[in-house]
């Protein structure tokens, strides 16, 4: 059970930092609040009383959304639903719309924010593999001596383990900046214990760029979550795929490579089987969307995993 004495909705960063300073040790930052009650329910955190909830979702800077041909800037309070209803954003981040479709349900997507998904630091958070594949950086801000001081770091360095990040006391996640990759083929794969409101056991983001003939990899971005304490970029697999032409044999070899990385505490054998299947299906769907020459792929492989 969650008990809250006061609920504050600051309209600016300055107001948010002032409220944080005045309620030091007594507040929790929220935006969409979609994980607040589950966090507080009996069995996870027990009965929780928070004197002050500070809702930052109305701060304009945290709702900023900027897209151009090379970069995307997402305010931390950007709802997950934006990846489905903003065409420019979907074009720039080709795996995120497919991630958003799998993200909870319509009502939760409308409220849940990209910043909350990151700061919660679940080992199987849906959005983080996609953003890591886009070379995402987080922008953090803190009020120091009356001045807002900012710092940036790579998303995969910001998340340090289950529920753990490098967010400092009194600091806010303000925005996420990442590569825009229009023209890439994107895919997202996810599996969990149930079909609706599914929480990931494994999720995979795939981004692929092919040459004009659709037979050679020019760039591959792969990131996976749910197989260890934090999401990881599959750089060795990326290098392997880019070292030769597109072929069914190369995709099958690549699918085997990350299986040994499964280090979760539970259901390891199941996760290993899922990882290989996800790699094949994700790569096949991504290369198709990137304009692959169909003659380079095995018909049997496409039927089995496409």
WOGI-V965229 format. One record per run of one state. SS is the DSSP state (H for helix, E for strand, C for the rest). FROM is the first residue (numbers start at 1). LEN is the number of residues. If there is no record, write none. Layout:
BEGIN
ss=[SS;SS]
from=[FROM;FROM]
len=[LEN;LEN]
END
This chain:
BEGIN
ss=[C;E;C;H;C;E;C;H;C;E;C;H;C;E;C;E;C;E;C;H;C;H;C;H;C;H;C;E;H;C;H;C;E;C;E;H;E;C;E;C;E;C;E;C;E;C;E;C;E;C;H;C;E;C;H;C;H;C;H;C;H;C]
from=[1;2;9;13;23;27;31;36;41;48;56;60;64;65;68;71;76;79;80;82;86;87;93;96;103;106;112;113;114;120;126;134;137;145;147;155;159;162;164;166;171;180;185;193;200;211;216;226;232;234;235;243;245;246;248;262;268;290;294;297;299;306]
len=[1;7;4;10;4;4;5;5;7;8;4;4;1;3;3;5;3;1;2;4;1;6;3;7;3;6;1;1;6;6;8;3;8;2;8;4;3;2;2;5;9;5;8;7;11;5;10;6;2;1;8;2;1;2;14;6;22;4;3;2;7;1]
END
